[in-house]
């Protein structure tokens, strides 16, 4: 049920919006909460809060003094659209709706919830074909993001509890400069007041809701680039262009960096710092051999031998048993009245623009249940225009699954987007880019209009560099992959197949697929169903004829589209050990600070803390091949404790890599 504040705000909006203007005295006399306030001062304070809430919603509330009596103040809601309300084509609206849907609705903060509702108030019809081809859940959603974005836009200082890789959680006071995404994970970069220096924070390690404590004082650097900050953390004077030998169709990310063909045996990477190159090579060590520089080759052999030696020994389980269990952070989100009111107005505007709407479809569009939607309609039913001395209420009905709303024309206004909401959409658009395909130009046009809306708003409410920094930071790596001919050809074919009618011949594809768990490639005939995402990678769900069932294919491992008549085949056995499937049961890892990222990447279900920054993570049935690669990539900062057969697999793979790099 709606709070009293929501009902009052809706009545205020209806009363002001139903007439050309209304003076302050009349408004105070007809709105019951103002008229019944304990004092005039209490009514004034309540109205000032309500005005701020209405403006935050994006409604153009205007104040003007009477030309004959300057003591008389009138209020009205502008009928002309402001520059912050976007003029969109159907295609641009669709990609923005998809961008808002890229956030996980269950975990996203207020900005992501509000922006979805506000887009619906524009009254557009989405392109169902384009919407079907965009992935859901493409952005890591965390409840701390909205206050962090608010602090960047508003120039505020926040306080939060942060668990760094080297120890227990501590309180941090930070002036955020940039909030952005790198490789699917959110980071905050800004001025740490307690350390008097810039610091980078991974948002998933923030364990309390960021509290606004004061205005920021440290000057914000111009053109702060999140990608550059992360690269400098791995920088080194020891830089070189590594020369590799690679298995055909494997180590695809390294091939993209090198600009090498899929079948090429030798790759030359661009000049990289040694630490960054070592991490990249270890993550793909099953498929590559470093040839030059020779000193780096010897280092790889030493690291791999040390990993193998460690896992050949018996694990020290006593440390695990004595470690302290880490409580799961619980960041409680209180529903905001502004979020609810925005949804109410958007639902009414959506129905008014169409005459009527299907109850189930409207609930799905708003990302709420049908029961919740009915509750919202019941709130509309008891609110309305109070300005004529009687209750002229909104009429809402939902009989037989069809929603109709009448007598609510003042709500038929598209709500403008705030700076934070525009930022949320920019993040969603960047997540869509790798799978945009033929919609690439539409995504670019939608982004341009968002940025134009940002710069066209009030100067004191918009921090334009925030948007450019975020868009650049989250799309740099993905843009490189997107411009590759291979990725473009695959996406074009997948999108064409998704557009085909069910059962049509052009809805089938023959693909060459390079799996991470076994040597060689397979050739499969598939019928694409939809594109999905886990927040870091994009996947294609398809009916696979070779498997006789639905299968999930990572899009970046679909290496080429083959002619329709190409025979199907499974991946060859090869000399290398296949790492197929999942690890059965639970896996315990011992993680040094440099390996803590593995617990986050694999969604550890339990964490324990040891001494000197060590942590222990329990994973439930993780996928085998990526976990083996991650343990090797950690360069000794991760040890598998149980099960024993997984330790043996690590020994085999690490020893094989060490032998190949021993001169």
ZAMARGU-4260 file (C-alpha; in steps of 0.2 Angstrom, whole numbers, plus 5000, padded with zeros to 4 digits):
<rodrens>
0) 5000/5000/5000 | 5006/5018/4996 | 5013/5029/5010 | 5003/5044/5015 | 5017/5055/5006
5) 5014/5046/4989 | 4995/5050/4990 | 4998/5068/4995 | 5011/5071/4981 | 4999/5063/4968
10) 4985/5074/4974 | 4996/5090/4973 | 5002/5085/4955 | 4984/5082/4950 | 4978/5098/4958
15) 4991/5109/4950 | 4991/5101/4933 | 4972/5101/4931 | 4972/5120/4929 | 4982/5134/4921
20) 4989/5139/4938 | 4984/5139/4956 | 4989/5151/4970 | 4998/5145/4985 | 4984/5150/4997
25) 4971/5140/4987 | 4983/5125/4986 | 4986/5125/5005 | 4967/5126/5008 | 4962/5111/4997
30) 4976/5099/5000 | 4970/5090/5017 | 4988/5087/5024 | 4993/5105/5022 | 4976/5112/5028
35) 4977/5100/5043 | 4995/5103/5048 | 4999/5108/5066 | 5005/5125/5061 | 5008/5136/5046
40) 5027/5133/5047 | 5024/5114/5047 | 5013/5116/5031 | 5027/5126/5023 | 5040/5113/5027
45) 5030/5099/5020 | 5026/5109/5004 | 5044/5113/5001 | 5049/5094/5003 | 5035/5090/4991
50) 5041/5103/4978 | 5058/5096/4978 | 5051/5078/4976 | 5040/5084/4961 | 5055/5092/4953
55) 5066/5077/4956 | 5053/5066/4947 | 5056/5077/4931 | 5039/5086/4931 | 5042/5104/4926
60) 5034/5113/4941 | 5035/5132/4938 | 5033/5146/4951 | 5028/5164/4947 | 5023/5179/4957
65) 5007/5188/4953 | 5010/5204/4942 | 4998/5214/4953 | 5002/5207/4970 | 5020/5201/4973
70) 5014/5192/4989 | 5003/5180/4979 | 5013/5165/4972 | 5006/5154/4958 | 5011/5136/4953
75) 5009/5127/4937 | 5016/5113/4928 | 5023/5117/4911 | 5014/5110/4896 | 5029/5112/4884
80) 5042/5098/4885 | 5059/5103/4892 | 5075/5098/4883 | 5078/5084/4896 | 5063/5075/4889
85) 5070/5065/4874 | 5062/5065/4857 | 5066/5047/4851 | 5062/5036/4836 | 5054/5019/4839
90) 5071/5011/4837 | 5080/5023/4849 | 5066/5021/4862 | 5068/5002/4860 | 5087/5002/4863
95) 5085/5013/4878 | 5071/5002/4885 | 5083/4987/4882 | 5097/4997/4891 | 5086/5000/4906
100) 5082/4981/4906 | 5100/4977/4905 | 5100/4980/4924 | 5095/4966/4935 | 5078/4973/4942
105) 5080/4963/4958 | 5096/4971/4963 | 5097/4988/4954 | 5096/5004/4964 | 5083/5017/4962
110) 5090/5025/4946 | 5088/5009/4937 | 5070/5006/4943 | 5065/5024/4940 | 5072/5025/4922
115) 5062/5010/4916 | 5046/5018/4923 | 5050/5035/4915 | 5054/5028/4898 | 5036/5020/4898
120) 5029/5037/4901 | 5035/5043/4884 | 5021/5034/4876 | 5031/5025/4862 | 5028/5007/4856
125) 5044/4997/4857 | 5050/4987/4842 | 5047/4969/4848 | 5060/4961/4836 | 5074/4973/4841
130) 5069/4970/4860 | 5070/4951/4858 | 5087/4952/4851 | 5095/4962/4866 | 5101/4953/4881
135) 5094/4954/4899 | 5105/4956/4914 | 5120/4963/4905 | 5126/4975/4919 | 5132/4970/4936
140) 5118/4977/4948 | 5122/4982/4965 | 5112/4992/4978 | 5126/5004/4981 | 5126/5011/4963
145) 5113/5024/4965 | 5120/5033/4979 | 5137/5032/4972 | 5131/5040/4955 | 5121/5053/4965
150) 5137/5058/4974 | 5147/5060/4957 | 5133/5070/4949 | 5130/5081/4965 | 5148/5083/4970
155) 5146/5075/4987 | 5157/5065/4999 | 5151/5048/5005 | 5155/5036/5019 | 5154/5017/5017
160) 5162/5001/5024 | 5174/4993/5012 | 5183/4976/5013 | 5199/4978/5004 | 5209/4963/4998
165) 5222/4964/5012 | 5211/4964/5028 | 5195/4967/5038 | 5182/4979/5033 | 5185/4998/5037
170) 5176/5014/5036 | 5181/5025/5021 | 5176/5043/5017 | 5177/5046/4998 | 5174/5060/4986
175) 5169/5049/4970 | 5175/5056/4953 | 5170/5042/4942 | 5159/5027/4943 | 5161/5015/4929
180) 5162/4997/4923 | 5178/4987/4918 | 5176/4969/4911 | 5158/4968/4918 | 5162/4974/4936
185) 5159/4992/4943 | 5172/5002/4951 | 5173/5019/4960 | 5188/5031/4958 | 5189/5046/4969
190) 5198/5055/4982 | 5200/5045/4999 | 5200/5058/5013 | 5208/5048/5026 | 5223/5043/5015
195) 5224/5060/5006 | 5226/5052/4989 | 5216/5045/4974 | 5210/5027/4977 | 5200/5014/4967
200) 5187/5004/4975 | 5178/4989/4968 | 5159/4992/4971 | 5155/4974/4975 | 5167/4975/4990
205) 5157/4990/4998 | 5148/4982/5012 | 5136/4996/5018 | 5124/5008/5010 | 5135/5024/5005
210) 5129/5038/5017 | 5130/5056/5011 | 5140/5066/5023 | 5146/5083/5015 | 5150/5092/5000
215) 5166/5087/4990 | 5180/5099/4992 | 5194/5091/4982 | 5195/5097/4963 | 5189/5084/4951
220) 5203/5080/4938 | 5197/5083/4920 | 5195/5068/4908 | 5197/5055/4921 | 5199/5038/4912
225) 5194/5023/4922 | 5203/5011/4910 | 5219/5021/4911 | 5218/5020/4930 | 5216/5001/4930
230) 5230/5000/4917 | 5242/5010/4928 | 5240/4998/4942 | 5248/4984/4932 | 5261/4996/4924
235) 5279/4992/4924 | 5296/4998/4916 | 5298/4981/4910 | 5287/4981/4894 | 5289/4971/4878
240) 5279/4964/4863 | 5277/4946/4868 | 5278/4933/4853 | 5267/4917/4856 | 5264/4900/4848
245) 5245/4897/4849 | 5233/4882/4845 | 5222/4886/4830 | 5205/4894/4835 | 5211/4895/4853
250) 5216/4910/4864 | 5203/4921/4855 | 5205/4936/4866 | 5224/4936/4863 | 5221/4934/4845
255) 5210/4949/4845 | 5224/4959/4854 | 5236/4953/4841 | 5225/4956/4826 | 5229/4938/4821
260) 5219/4926/4810 | 5210/4912/4818 | 5221/4898/4811 | 5238/4908/4814 | 5251/4898/4824
265) 5261/4913/4829 | 5255/4929/4837 | 5263/4945/4842 | 5255/4955/4856 | 5256/4974/4857
270) 5269/4981/4869 | 5262/4977/4887 | 5269/4979/4905 | 5276/4962/4911 | 5263/4960/4925
275) 5249/4963/4913 | 5256/4951/4900 | 5259/4938/4912 | 5241/4938/4919 | 5235/4937/4901
280) 5246/4922/4896 | 5243/4912/4912 | 5224/4914/4909 | 5226/4905/4892 | 5241/4895/4896
285) 5233/4878/4890 | 5233/4885/4872 | 5249/4895/4871 | 5267/4895/4873 | 5277/4911/4875
290) 5292/4911/4864 | 5299/4929/4867 | 5305/4938/4877 | 5316/4924/4885 | 5316/4931/4902
295) 5297/4931/4903 | 5297/4913/4897 | 5308/4908/4911 | 5297/4917/4924 | 5281/4908/4917
300) 5290/4891/4919 | 5294/4896/4937 | 5277/4901/4941 | 5268/4886/4934 | 5281/4874/4942
305) 5277/4883/4959 | 5258/4880/4956 | 5261/4862/4952 | 5273/4859/4967 | 5260/4867/4979
310) 5245/4856/4973 | 5256/4840/4973 | 5257/4842/4992 | 5244/4838/5005 | 5233/4853/5008
315) 5234/4862/5025 | 5215/4860/5030 | 5218/4865/5048 | 5219/4884/5043 | 5202/4882/5034
320) 5195/4874/5050 | 5201/4888/5061 | 5196/4902/5050 | 5183/4914/5055 | 5166/4914/5045
325) 5163/4930/5036 | 5145/4936/5038 | 5136/4940/5021 | 5134/4959/5019 | 5116/4964/5020
330) 5113/4981/5013 | 5095/4985/5016 | 5086/4996/5003 | 5071/5006/5009 | 5058/5008/4995
335) 5058/5027/4991 | 5042/5036/4989 | 5049/5045/4973 | 5051/5028/4965 | 5033/5023/4969
340) 5026/5039/4963 | 5036/5039/4947 | 5029/5021/4943 | 5011/5027/4947 | 5013/5042/4935
345) 5021/5032/4921 | 5008/5018/4922 | 4994/5031/4921 | 5003/5040/4906 | 5006/5023/4898
350) 4988/5018/4898 | 4981/5036/4894 | 4992/5036/4878 | 4985/5020/4872 | 4967/5021/4879
355) 4969/5004/4887 | 4982/4991/4891 | 4983/4973/4895 | 4986/4970/4914 | 5000/4957/4912
360) 5009/4966/4898 | 5009/4982/4908 | 5015/4973/4924 | 5029/4965/4914 | 5034/4982/4906
365) 5035/4990/4924 | 5045/4975/4930 | 5032/4972/4944 | 5019/4958/4948 | 5001/4959/4943
370) 4996/4960/4961 | 5008/4975/4964 | 5001/4984/4948 | 4983/4981/4955 | 4989/4989/4971
375) 4995/5004/4962 | 4979/5006/4952 | 4970/5006/4969 | 4981/5021/4974 | 4976/5030/4958
380) 4958/5027/4962 | 4958/5037/4979 | 4968/5052/4972 | 4964/5066/4961 | 4961/5085/4959
385) 4956/5093/4975 | 4955/5111/4968 | 4936/5113/4965 | 4931/5110/4983 | 4926/5092/4980
390) 4936/5076/4976 | 4937/5074/4957 | 4946/5058/4958 | 4955/5047/4945 | 4945/5033/4938
395) 4955/5017/4936 | 4948/4999/4932 | 4956/4983/4928 | 4941/4971/4925 | 4945/4956/4914
400) 4963/4959/4913 | 4962/4976/4904 | 4967/4992/4912 | 4959/5009/4909 | 4962/5025/4917
405) 4951/5041/4915 | 4951/5058/4923 | 4970/5059/4925 | 4976/5070/4910 | 4988/5080/4921
410) 4998/5064/4923 | 5000/5062/4904 | 5017/5070/4904 | 5033/5062/4900 | 5044/5063/4915
415) 5062/5070/4911 | 5077/5060/4915 | 5089/5065/4929 | 5108/5066/4928 | 5109/5049/4937
420) 5096/5041/4927 | 5104/5046/4911 | 5120/5039/4918 | 5112/5022/4921 | 5105/5022/4903
425) 5123/5025/4897 | 5129/5010/4906 | 5116/4999/4899 | 5119/5005/4881 | 5138/5001/4883
430) 5133/4984/4889 | 5122/4982/4873 | 5135/4987/4861 | 5145/4970/4859 | 5129/4962/4853
435) 5121/4977/4844 | 5125/4971/4827 | 5115/4980/4814 | 5107/4991/4828 | 5124/4999/4831
440) 5119/5016/4823 | 5103/5016/4833 | 5113/5013/4849 | 5125/5028/4844 | 5110/5039/4840
445) 5102/5035/4857 | 5118/5039/4866 | 5120/5055/4857 | 5102/5061/4862 | 5105/5056/4880
450) 5121/5066/4881 | 5112/5081/4873 | 5099/5079/4886 | 5112/5079/4899 | 5120/5095/4893
455) 5104/5103/4890 | 5097/5102/4908 | 5100/5114/4922 | 5119/5117/4924 | 5118/5115/4943
460) 5110/5097/4941 | 5121/5090/4928 | 5140/5085/4928 | 5143/5082/4910 | 5160/5074/4912
465) 5153/5060/4922 | 5144/5054/4907 | 5158/5054/4895 | 5170/5046/4908 | 5158/5032/4911
470) 5154/5029/4893 | 5172/5029/4888 | 5177/5018/4903 | 5165/5004/4900 | 5166/5003/4882
475) 5184/5003/4878 | 5188/4984/4878 | 5171/4980/4871 | 5173/4992/4856 | 5190/4983/4852
480) 5181/4966/4851 | 5166/4974/4842 | 5176/4980/4828 | 5183/4964/4824 | 5177/4956/4807
485) 5174/4940/4815 | 5162/4947/4829 | 5153/4958/4816 | 5150/4943/4804 | 5144/4932/4818
490) 5132/4945/4826 | 5125/4949/4809 | 5121/4930/4806 | 5114/4928/4823 | 5103/4943/4822
495) 5096/4938/4805 | 5092/4920/4812 | 5083/4928/4827 | 5072/4938/4815 | 5067/4923/4805
500) 5050/4916/4807 | 5049/4900/4818 | 5053/4885/4808 | 5060/4894/4793 | 5076/4888/4785
505) 5084/4905/4787 | 5082/4903/4806 | 5096/4890/4806 | 5115/4892/4807 | 5130/4881/4805
510) 5144/4887/4817 | 5161/4883/4821 | 5163/4883/4840 | 5179/4884/4850 | 5175/4878/4868
515) 5186/4882/4882 | 5185/4865/4889 | 5193/4854/4875 | 5205/4855/4861 | 5200/4859/4843
520) 5183/4865/4837 | 5166/4858/4834 | 5154/4861/4820 | 5136/4862/4825 | 5119/4866/4817
525) 5109/4877/4828 | 5093/4887/4829 | 5096/4903/4839 | 5082/4907/4852 | 5089/4923/4861
530) 5104/4932/4868 | 5108/4932/4886 | 5121/4939/4898 | 5129/4935/4915 | 5135/4953/4917
535) 5152/4950/4910 | 5149/4939/4894 | 5136/4938/4881 | 5128/4921/4877 | 5117/4913/4863
540) 5104/4901/4869 | 5100/4889/4854 | 5093/4873/4849 | 5108/4862/4845 | 5105/4847/4833
545) 5121/4839/4837 | 5117/4838/4856 | 5098/4836/4853 | 5094/4849/4866 | 5096/4867/4870
550) 5113/4873/4873 | 5121/4890/4878 | 5136/4896/4867 | 5147/4910/4872 | 5146/4922/4858
555) 5164/4927/4857 | 5168/4908/4855 | 5158/4906/4839 | 5173/4908/4828 | 5164/4908/4811
560) 5148/4905/4802 | 5149/4890/4789 | 5140/4886/4773 | 5123/4877/4777 | 5128/4860/4770
565) 5144/4859/4781 | 5144/4842/4790 | 5143/4842/4809 | 5157/4836/4820 | 5163/4836/4838
570) 5179/4843/4844 | 5194/4832/4841 | 5202/4823/4856 | 5220/4830/4853 | 5234/4828/4865
575) 5228/4840/4879 | 5217/4835/4893 | 5199/4839/4891 | 5191/4849/4906 | 5173/4847/4902
580) 5158/4850/4913 | 5157/4855/4931 | 5166/4850/4947 | 5154/4839/4957 | 5150/4845/4974
585) 5159/4859/4984 | 5176/4867/4981 | 5187/4876/4994 | 5200/4888/4989 | 5213/4897/4999
590) 5215/4914/4992 | 5229/4927/4995 | 5225/4945/4993 | 5229/4945/4974 | 5217/4930/4972
595) 5202/4937/4981 | 5194/4941/4964 | 5191/4923/4960 | 5178/4922/4975 | 5169/4936/4967
600) 5170/4930/4949 | 5163/4913/4954 | 5150/4918/4966 | 5157/4910/4982 | 5143/4904/4993
605) 5153/4905/5009 | 5169/4915/5014 | 5180/4913/5029 | 5194/4924/5035 | 5212/4918/5040
610) 5227/4928/5045 | 5238/4940/5035 | 5224/4944/5022 | 5221/4926/5018 | 5203/4921/5014
615) 5194/4904/5011 | 5180/4903/4998 | 5168/4889/4995 | 5161/4887/4978 | 5146/4875/4973
620) 5149/4865/4957 | 5159/4878/4948 | 5162/4875/4929 | 5179/4866/4928 | 5189/4874/4914
625) 5186/4892/4919 | 5191/4888/4937 | 5207/4879/4932 | 5211/4894/4921 | 5208/4906/4935
630) 5219/4897/4947 | 5233/4898/4935 | 5230/4916/4931 | 5232/4920/4949 | 5250/4915/4948
635) 5250/4906/4965 | 5238/4917/4974 | 5225/4904/4974 | 5226/4886/4980 | 5213/4872/4978
640) 5211/4863/4995 | 5197/4851/4990 | 5193/4840/4981 | 5209/4830/4978 | 5205/4826/4960
645) 5204/4845/4956 | 5221/4847/4964 | 5227/4834/4953 | 5220/4842/4937 | 5229/4858/4942
650) 5245/4849/4944 | 5243/4841/4927 | 5239/4857/4918 | 5252/4868/4927 | 5266/4855/4924
655) 5262/4853/4906 | 5263/4872/4904 | 5280/4873/4914 | 5287/4859/4903 | 5283/4869/4887
660) 5292/4884/4894 | 5307/4876/4900 | 5322/4879/4888
</rodrens>
